[in-house]
Amino acid sequence: MGQKRIGLAISRGKIAFKYQTLAVSDLDSAIGQILKICQQEKVGKIVVGLAKNKQQQAGFEAKKQMEFTAELEKKAKLPVVLENEFLTSREAERLLREQNISARKISQNIDSTAAQIILQSYLDREN
């Protein structure tokens, strides 16, 4: 969850796939968009990336993410799980560069690719 964009990924089992990137104007509209997608895709659980530092401590961004997560869980009436997102944007950028994707395409795909990494990390631990 970023202040301007939220990357989304989805899974139907053991593999995470990029879904889309939402433009964020405010958190209420972002939650509304996410709820609509959850309904359309018949989502059973939501995994949200949580920003932690190298020492695995939650900082300022993480506190905002936890507030967002609490509101999302309340409105979605679905379980919401927090998953560490430390360095996932860097990893996403590295993966996209390895695919020889243009800088413009990288910036368009970095959030959903990071979301895919976060979701896959969760799925790998759970399965």
N, C-alpha and C positions, 0 to 999 in steps of 0.2 A: 504494500500500500504506500503510494507516494502522495505528495501534495498536489501533483499535476496529473499523474496517471496511475492506474492500477492495472497491473498485468494479471490476466486470468489464464488458468490451465484447467484441464478436465481429465478425468480418468473414468474408464468403464471397468476397471479391474486393477491390474498390476502395473500398467504403463501410463505415464502422464503425457498429455499432448498440449501444445500451445492452443489457447482458445481465442483470446482477443485482448486488446488493451482498451480500457475505458479512459476517456478524458474526464478528469475530476474538476467540477466547478465548485461543488460543496459536498460534504460527506453524506448529507441526507439524500441527495440525488444519486450519489454513488451507491449507497445502500439500496435505493430503489431499483437501480439498474441490475445490481447483483441479485436481488430477490427475484426479479423478472427472469433472469437467466437460470436461476435455481429452479424455478417453476417449469420453464421450458425444457430444461435438460434433466428434470427429475433427480436433482441432487439430493443425496442423503446425508452429506457431511461437508462442512466447509473448512478448508485449511488456510490459515492466514500466516504470512511470513512475519516474523518478529525480529526487529533489529536489535542485535546484541553486539557488544564489542568483543575484542580479542579475549578478554577475561570472562566472557559469557555473562556480562552484566547488562541489564536493560538500561538504556539511556533515555534522553528526552523523546526521541522518535518512538521508542518502544512504548512509552507511557501513552502517547497519542494512539498508537496502534492497539493497545489494550482497551482503551476507551471505545475506539471504533469497533473492535471485536465484540465487546460487551453489548453495544447497541445493535450490531448485526445479529448476534445470537438471539437477542430478545425479539427482534422483528422477524427473523427468519424462522424461528421455532425449530431450528436444526442444531445439532451439535457443531460447535466451532472449536477447532484445535489450533493452537499456536505452534509454529515450526520455525526454528532458527533460520534466518535468512542471511547470515554473515557471509559476505563476499559473493553472493549469488549474482549480483549485477555484473561483477567482474568476470565471473565464470561464464555468464551468458554472453558477454561481449567477446570473450576468448573463443567460445564455441562458434559464434557467428562469423568471426574473422577467419577461423579455420575453414569455413565454407566459402571463403572468398566473396562474401556479401559486401555490397557497397556501404559506405558510411551512412548514407541516408536510410538504407534498408535496416542497418544495424540499429539505428535510433528508433525506427518504427517497430522493431521486433524485440528489443532488449527486455522490456517489461514482461511480455508474455513468455519469453524464454526463461527469464529468472523465475517466474511463477511455475513454469514447468519443472525447473530444477528443485524448487521448494517442495512441490507436490510429490515429485519422484523420491526425494529424500524421505518424506513422510511415508510413502507407500513401501519403500524398501525396509524401513524400520518395522512397519506393521505386518508385513507379509513374511 
